[in-house]
Amino acid sequence: MSRPFILVCDWNGTLVDDGDRVWEAAHAVLDRLGLRTPGRADFFDRWCLPLGRLFEELGVPSSQLDGAVREWNDEVSARDASLAGGARRMIEDLHSMGGSVGVVSAAAVKVIDRDVARLSLTGVLDFVIGDADPKRAAIRAIARRPIQVLYVGDTEYDIIEARAAGVWAVGYGAGYRPSAALAAAGADYVIERLDALPELIRELDGSAPKRTGAPR
Protein backbone atom coordinates (compact mmCIF):
# COMPACT_ATOMS: atom_id res chain seq x y z
CA MET A 1 0.00 0.00 0.00
CA SER A 2 1.65 3.23 -1.14
CA ARG A 3 -1.22 5.64 -0.52
CA PRO A 4 -1.65 6.86 3.06
CA PHE A 5 -4.97 6.31 4.83
CA ILE A 6 -6.68 6.59 8.20
CA LEU A 7 -9.16 4.06 9.54
CA VAL A 8 -11.44 5.52 12.20
CA CYS A 9 -13.35 2.98 14.29
CA ASP A 10 -16.36 3.02 16.53
CA TRP A 11 -15.66 1.42 19.92
CA ASN A 12 -18.63 -0.34 21.56
CA GLY A 13 -19.90 -3.13 19.35
CA THR A 14 -17.18 -2.60 16.76
CA LEU A 15 -13.62 -2.87 18.09
CA VAL A 16 -14.92 -4.44 21.28
CA ASP A 17 -17.44 -7.27 21.55
CA ASP A 18 -19.52 -6.01 24.46
CA GLY A 19 -23.18 -6.60 23.76
CA ASP A 20 -23.71 -8.32 27.12
CA ARG A 21 -22.23 -5.53 29.21
CA VAL A 22 -24.09 -2.82 27.28
CA TRP A 23 -27.42 -4.54 27.87
CA GLU A 24 -26.59 -5.26 31.52
CA ALA A 25 -25.57 -1.62 32.04
CA ALA A 26 -28.85 -0.39 30.59
CA HIS A 27 -30.73 -2.87 32.79
CA ALA A 28 -29.02 -1.45 35.89
CA VAL A 29 -29.87 2.14 34.94
CA LEU A 30 -33.49 1.42 34.04
CA ASP A 31 -34.00 -0.71 37.14
CA ARG A 32 -32.94 2.19 39.38
CA LEU A 33 -35.47 4.37 37.59
CA GLY A 34 -38.22 1.80 38.04
CA LEU A 35 -38.45 1.10 34.31
CA ARG A 36 -38.67 -2.23 32.54
CA THR A 37 -35.65 -3.38 30.54
CA PRO A 38 -36.40 -5.06 27.19
CA GLY A 39 -34.99 -8.52 26.60
CA ARG A 40 -31.56 -8.58 25.01
CA ALA A 41 -32.77 -9.18 21.43
CA ASP A 42 -35.49 -6.54 21.72
CA PHE A 43 -33.01 -4.10 23.27
CA PHE A 44 -30.70 -4.29 20.27
CA ASP A 45 -33.63 -4.12 17.86
CA ARG A 46 -34.37 -0.76 19.48
CA TRP A 47 -30.73 0.34 19.81
CA CYS A 48 -30.08 3.84 18.51
CA LEU A 49 -27.70 6.69 19.10
CA PRO A 50 -27.00 9.13 20.58
CA LEU A 51 -27.57 7.49 23.96
CA GLY A 52 -29.99 10.16 25.11
CA ARG A 53 -32.29 9.18 22.28
CA LEU A 54 -32.03 5.50 23.25
CA PHE A 55 -32.99 6.14 26.86
CA GLU A 56 -35.81 8.41 25.76
CA GLU A 57 -37.12 5.55 23.61
CA LEU A 58 -36.87 3.28 26.67
CA GLY A 59 -39.07 5.58 28.73
CA VAL A 60 -36.61 7.75 30.66
CA PRO A 61 -38.09 11.22 31.32
CA SER A 62 -36.32 14.09 29.57
CA SER A 63 -35.25 15.58 32.91
CA GLN A 64 -33.32 12.39 33.71
CA LEU A 65 -31.72 11.64 30.35
CA ASP A 66 -28.32 13.20 31.09
CA GLY A 67 -28.11 11.33 34.37
CA ALA A 68 -29.10 8.06 32.70
CA VAL A 69 -26.32 8.45 30.13
CA ARG A 70 -23.75 9.19 32.86
CA GLU A 71 -24.88 6.20 34.90
CA TRP A 72 -24.80 3.96 31.83
CA ASN A 73 -21.18 4.94 31.17
CA ASP A 74 -20.36 4.23 34.83
CA GLU A 75 -21.98 0.80 34.59
CA VAL A 76 -20.22 -0.03 31.32
CA SER A 77 -16.88 1.10 32.74
CA ALA A 78 -17.29 -1.34 35.63
CA ARG A 79 -17.66 -4.31 33.27
CA ASP A 80 -15.10 -6.03 31.06
CA ALA A 81 -15.25 -6.59 27.31
CA SER A 82 -13.23 -8.54 24.77
CA LEU A 83 -11.78 -7.47 21.45
CA ALA A 84 -13.95 -8.23 18.45
CA GLY A 85 -12.84 -11.12 16.26
CA GLY A 86 -10.05 -10.11 13.91
CA ALA A 87 -9.56 -6.68 15.52
CA ARG A 88 -5.95 -7.05 16.62
CA ARG A 89 -4.86 -8.64 13.37
CA MET A 90 -6.64 -5.86 11.44
CA ILE A 91 -4.80 -3.15 13.37
CA GLU A 92 -1.44 -4.88 12.86
CA ASP A 93 -2.06 -5.39 9.14
CA LEU A 94 -3.12 -1.77 8.57
CA HIS A 95 -0.07 -0.47 10.42
CA SER A 96 2.13 -2.69 8.26
CA MET A 97 0.46 -1.08 5.22
CA GLY A 98 1.44 2.37 6.48
CA GLY A 99 -1.98 3.42 7.74
CA SER A 100 -3.20 4.95 10.98
CA VAL A 101 -5.93 3.37 13.10
CA GLY A 102 -7.87 5.13 15.82
CA VAL A 103 -11.20 5.55 17.55
CA VAL A 104 -14.02 8.09 17.46
CA SER A 105 -16.79 7.07 19.84
CA ALA A 106 -19.71 8.60 21.69
CA ALA A 107 -18.74 6.50 24.72
CA ALA A 108 -17.16 8.27 27.68
CA VAL A 109 -13.40 8.68 27.54
CA LYS A 110 -13.05 6.82 30.86
CA VAL A 111 -14.81 3.78 29.40
CA ILE A 112 -12.54 3.63 26.37
CA ASP A 113 -9.35 4.35 28.32
CA ARG A 114 -10.08 1.53 30.77
CA ASP A 115 -10.81 -0.90 27.95
CA VAL A 116 -7.71 0.15 26.02
CA ALA A 117 -5.50 -0.49 29.05
CA ARG A 118 -7.09 -3.82 29.93
CA LEU A 119 -6.97 -5.07 26.34
CA SER A 120 -3.28 -4.09 25.96
CA LEU A 121 -3.98 -1.54 23.24
CA THR A 122 -2.11 1.33 24.88
CA GLY A 123 0.27 2.71 22.26
CA VAL A 124 -1.26 0.47 19.59
CA LEU A 125 -4.05 2.81 18.53
CA ASP A 126 -2.89 6.06 16.94
CA PHE A 127 -5.63 8.21 18.50
CA VAL A 128 -8.67 7.82 20.75
CA ILE A 129 -11.49 10.38 20.80
CA GLY A 130 -14.36 9.74 23.19
CA ASP A 131 -17.47 11.72 24.12
CA ALA A 132 -17.89 12.49 20.41
CA ASP A 133 -21.39 13.90 19.94
CA PRO A 134 -21.93 14.37 17.09
CA LYS A 135 -19.34 12.03 15.65
CA ARG A 136 -19.29 13.87 12.34
CA ALA A 137 -17.43 16.83 13.88
CA ALA A 138 -14.57 14.65 15.12
CA ILE A 139 -14.44 12.69 11.86
CA ARG A 140 -14.41 15.88 9.79
CA ALA A 141 -11.49 17.20 11.84
CA ILE A 142 -9.52 14.06 11.00
CA ALA A 143 -10.59 14.19 7.35
CA ARG A 144 -9.24 17.72 6.88
CA ARG A 145 -5.93 16.15 5.96
CA PRO A 146 -5.54 15.29 2.24
CA ILE A 147 -5.70 11.57 2.91
CA GLN A 148 -8.19 8.74 2.50
CA VAL A 149 -10.39 8.27 5.58
CA LEU A 150 -12.77 5.40 6.37
CA TYR A 151 -15.11 5.10 9.33
CA VAL A 152 -16.28 1.66 10.45
CA GLY A 153 -19.18 1.22 12.85
CA ASP A 154 -21.99 -1.15 13.76
CA THR A 155 -25.04 1.15 13.92
CA GLU A 156 -27.12 3.24 11.54
CA TYR A 157 -25.97 6.32 13.44
CA ASP A 158 -22.34 5.49 12.61
CA ILE A 159 -23.16 5.26 8.92
CA ILE A 160 -25.12 8.52 8.93
CA GLU A 161 -22.32 10.36 10.73
CA ALA A 162 -19.61 8.99 8.43
CA ARG A 163 -21.55 9.99 5.35
CA ALA A 164 -22.21 13.45 6.78
CA ALA A 165 -18.47 13.82 7.38
CA GLY A 166 -17.77 12.94 3.74
CA VAL A 167 -15.71 9.80 4.36
CA TRP A 168 -16.15 6.15 3.43
CA ALA A 169 -18.90 4.62 5.59
CA VAL A 170 -18.22 0.95 6.37
CA GLY A 171 -20.81 -1.05 8.29
CA TYR A 172 -19.73 -3.82 10.66
CA GLY A 173 -22.49 -6.41 10.60
CA ALA A 174 -21.30 -8.48 13.56
CA GLY A 175 -22.00 -5.78 16.15
CA TYR A 176 -25.22 -4.41 17.61
CA ARG A 177 -27.18 -3.95 14.39
CA PRO A 178 -27.67 -6.32 11.42
CA SER A 179 -25.98 -5.91 8.06
CA ALA A 180 -29.27 -5.15 6.29
CA ALA A 181 -29.93 -2.19 8.59
CA LEU A 182 -26.46 -0.79 7.94
CA ALA A 183 -26.86 -1.16 4.19
CA ALA A 184 -30.26 0.54 4.36
CA ALA A 185 -28.68 3.43 6.27
CA GLY A 186 -26.36 4.03 3.33
CA ALA A 187 -23.18 2.10 4.12
CA ASP A 188 -20.75 2.12 1.20
CA TYR A 189 -19.62 -1.36 2.24
CA VAL A 190 -20.68 -3.85 4.90
CA ILE A 191 -18.23 -6.36 6.39
CA GLU A 192 -18.74 -9.24 8.79
CA ARG A 193 -15.14 -9.41 10.08
CA LEU A 194 -12.78 -6.58 10.89
CA ASP A 195 -9.83 -8.37 9.32
CA ALA A 196 -11.56 -7.90 5.95
CA LEU A 197 -10.69 -4.20 6.11
CA PRO A 198 -7.10 -4.39 4.81
CA GLU A 199 -8.25 -5.95 1.53
CA LEU A 200 -11.05 -3.39 1.19
CA ILE A 201 -8.59 -0.54 1.69
CA ARG A 202 -6.28 -2.02 -0.93
CA GLU A 203 -9.18 -2.12 -3.37
CA LEU A 204 -10.15 1.49 -2.66
CA ASP A 205 -6.54 2.53 -3.33
CA GLY A 206 -6.75 6.03 -1.92
CA SER A 207 -10.05 6.98 -3.55
CA ALA A 208 -12.72 9.15 -1.92
CA PRO A 209 -16.48 8.52 -1.89
CA LYS A 210 -18.63 10.46 -4.34
CA ARG A 211 -21.56 11.89 -2.42
CA THR A 212 -24.65 13.30 -4.12
CA GLY A 213 -27.41 15.26 -2.44
CA ALA A 214 -27.64 16.36 1.16
CA PRO A 215 -26.16 14.24 3.94
CA ARG A 216 -28.57 11.80 5.52
N, C-alpha and C positions, 0 to 999 in steps of 0.2 A: 504494500500500500504506500504510494508516494504522496497522495493528497492528504493534508491534515484534516482531522475531524474531531468533533466532540460528541460523545454520547451522554445525554442527561437522563437520569433514571428517577422514576418515582421510587419511594421507599416501601411503605406498607403494602403488601400484596404483590410487589414486583421484585425488588431485590431481596426482600425477606418474605418467607412463607409464614404468615402469622394470622391466618384467618381465625384460629381458635382464640387467640388472646384478644383480638379485636372484638369478637362477639362477646367474650367473657367480660371485657372491660365495659362494653355498652350495657350488659346485663347488670353489672354492679352499679353503674350510674343510674339507670332507670329504676332499679330496685329501691335505691335510696329516695327517689322521687315518688315512689308508690305507683310506678307505671309498669305495665306488662312488657316483657321483652319478647319479641318474635322468636320463633325457633330459628336455628342457625340458617337453614336454607332460605326461609322467608326473609330473614334479616339481610342476607346478601342479595336477594331479589330486589329489596328496597334500598340497597346501599346507594348513596349519592354523596357528592361533595359540593361545596364545602361542608364541614362537619356540622355547622350550625343548621344547615338545611336538613341534614339527616335527622338530627335530634328534634327539629320542628316536625318533621314527618312522623316521628315516633311519639309525638304527643307532648313534648316538653314545652311549657309556656315560654313565650318570647322573653319574659323577664329573667328566665333561668337558663337561657341558651348558652351564654358566655361561660357560666359556671359549669354547665354540663360538659362543654368542650374541654375546659381545664381539668375537670375531674377525669374525663376519659383519657386524656394524655397521662395523668398521674397513674391511672390503672394500667394503661398499656406499658408505661415505663417500668412498672413493678413486675412485669411478666417477660419471660424469655421468648425468643423467636429463633428460627433457623434460617440460614441462607436458602434462597430458592434454588431449585435444581439447575445446574449449569452456570450459576452466577459467578463463582470464583474463576472458573475456566474462561468465561466470557471476558471478564476484566483483564485477566492475564493475556489473553489473545489480542484484545484491542490495544493494550499497552505495547505489545510486541509489534503491532502494526503502526505504531507511532501516534495513536490517538489518546485523547484524554477521556476519562470516565468519572462522572460525579453525580450528585443527587440534588434534585429540587423537589421538596416535599412540603405539603401543608402540615405535616406532623410537627410537634414541638421539637425544638433543637435538642432538649434534654433526652427525649425518646431516642432520637437518631444517634446522638453521641454515645449513649449507653450501649445501644445495639452494636455500633461500630467497634467500640472497645471490646465487647464480649465476643464478637465474631472475628476478632483479629484483623479488622480492616483499617486500623489506624495507619495512616501513611500509604495505604493502597489506593484509596479514592483520591482523586485530584481536587475535589471541592465538595462541600456539603452545605446546602442551603435549606434550612428548615423554616417553619412558620411562614411559608410562602403562600400568601393569599392576596391577590390571585397569583397563580403560578405563572401566568403569561408574562408578568412584569419581570420576574427573575429569569425566565427563559429568554426574553427579548434582550436583557442586559448581556447575557452570554452570547447571544447570536449577533451582537453588534460587530463582533470580529468577522473579518472576511474569510469564513471557514464553514465547512459543512457542519450542521448541527442536527441531531436526531433526539427526539424525546420518546422514551418508552414508558408506558404506564398501563395499568390494568382496569381503568374505569373510563366511562364516557367523559367525565370531567377532564381527565388527563388528555384525551384526544382533542376535545374542544379547546383546551388551553394551548396545546401544542400548535394546533392549526391557527389560532388567533395570534400566536407569536411568530408565525411564518416559517416554522421549521418542520422537518419530517415528523409525522405523527405515527408512532408504531404501537399497536395494541399488543398487550401480553395476555393471551387467553387462558393462562393457567393461574390467574389471580382471583380477585373477588368477582369479576364480571365475565360473562361468557364471550367467546370470540364474536358471535353474531351481533351482540350489542355493541362491541367496539367497532366492528365494520360499519354498522348502521350509524354510528356517531361520526363517521368520516375518516377512520384510520386509513392511512396510506398503505400500510401493511399490517398484518396480524401474525404473530408468531406464537408457538406453543412452548418453546424452550428458549431461554436467554442465550444459550450458546449457539443459536442460529443467527445472532446479530452480526458476528464478524463476516459471514458470507454475504449477508444483505448489504453491509457497508461496502464490501468489495464491489458488489454489483452496482451500487449507486455511484461509486467512483467520483465522489466530490460534487455531485449534482445537487441542485436545490429544488424543492417542490414548486410547481406552478399552481398558484392559487387563483381562482376566479371568484368574483362576487365578494360579498361581505363575510367576515369571519362568522362562524357558527356561534 
